[in-house]
Amino acid sequence: MTTKELVKQIRKKRSFLCIGLDVDIEKIPEYLLKEEDPIFQFNKEIIDSTHDLAVAYKPNIAFYEAYGVKGWESLKKTIDYLNNNYPEIFTIADAKRGDIGNTSYMYAKAFFEDMNFDSLTVAPYMGRDSVEPFLSFKNKHTILLALTSNDGAYDFQFQKVELNTLYNKVIEVSKTYKNAENLMYVVGATKAEYIKEIRQIIPDSFLLVPGVGAQGGSLEQVCKYGLNSNIGLLINSSRGIIYASKTQGFAKEAREKAQQLQQEMKQYI
Ligand SMILES: O=c1ccn([C@@H]2O[C@H](COP(=O)(O)O)[C@@H](O)[C@H]2O)c(=O)[nH]1
């Protein structure tokens, strides 16, 4: 999907909500466990109930890998379901990959070609040759971890490198990568106050912002510093939406949580 198509969808739905499909079998309604593929069934019902309120879905791959081959099958069915039924939706594989060049290329093929995700999260630690293979795929987006939402972000990301913070250095250097126009960045909602400074380096890029909901980040604060003329934000909530209830009405209750966020978002569009 092109960025232009993503922006068009945001304007049409008046939403920049990304719903995280982080499915933990312990947390889904018990009656679903009788299904042949409970994880896919759960995702399908969440997607059907929220697709008009969200512009993106983000399965975190760990939640599928944890169930082995069956988990990968559930993931494949989920991405195929999204692509076949809701082709306007932007899909994000949150897998945080990155390795030496030829290995990164294989990760890119797995998520962009075989799975057909629109985007993939990538860790920047191994540098240019570990990121550029992802960027070589047309109309696919590489979402680089810049400033993450967790407490451990303070261990390295705020360290000074030539008077700059490491996360700002990562962003600055990444702008020199080949096909850098295919980059987006992860910035945690729990660190919204730093977005103002980040926007000075990358005014036009899309930011994927996790940390609203269960992690306590503020949508209002993120919007205050992060919005640009194309909106430029995808705000993710996973647990705060998908686990709204463990009853048969779980998808309806997830919709209500998604709607609360979309209502807040629409004032900015
Ligand atoms: O900095 C980061 C990078 C990724 N994540 C991921 O986003 C979701 C957040 O889930 P919630 O349930 O809404 O807290 C999850 O998949 C994380 O692995 C992040 O939180 N922070």
The ligand as an ORCA input file, in Angstrom:
! r2SCAN-3c Opt
* xyz 0 1
  O       8.041      0.593     21.793
  C       7.240     -0.308     21.591
  C       7.272     -1.110     20.470
  C       6.295     -2.052     20.292
  N       5.321     -2.235     21.212
  C       4.291     -3.260     20.924
  O       3.021     -2.611     20.771
  C       2.009     -3.374     21.402
  C       1.429     -2.598     22.575
  O       0.422     -3.353     23.220
  P      -0.549     -2.765     24.365
  O      -1.313     -3.973     24.810
  O      -1.438     -1.729     23.723
  O       0.304     -2.208     25.432
  C       2.660     -4.691     21.796
  O       2.548     -5.586     20.708
  C       4.100     -4.311     22.007
  O       4.988     -5.381     21.823
  C       5.293     -1.448     22.329
  O       4.410     -1.580     23.201
  N       6.245     -0.502     22.493
*
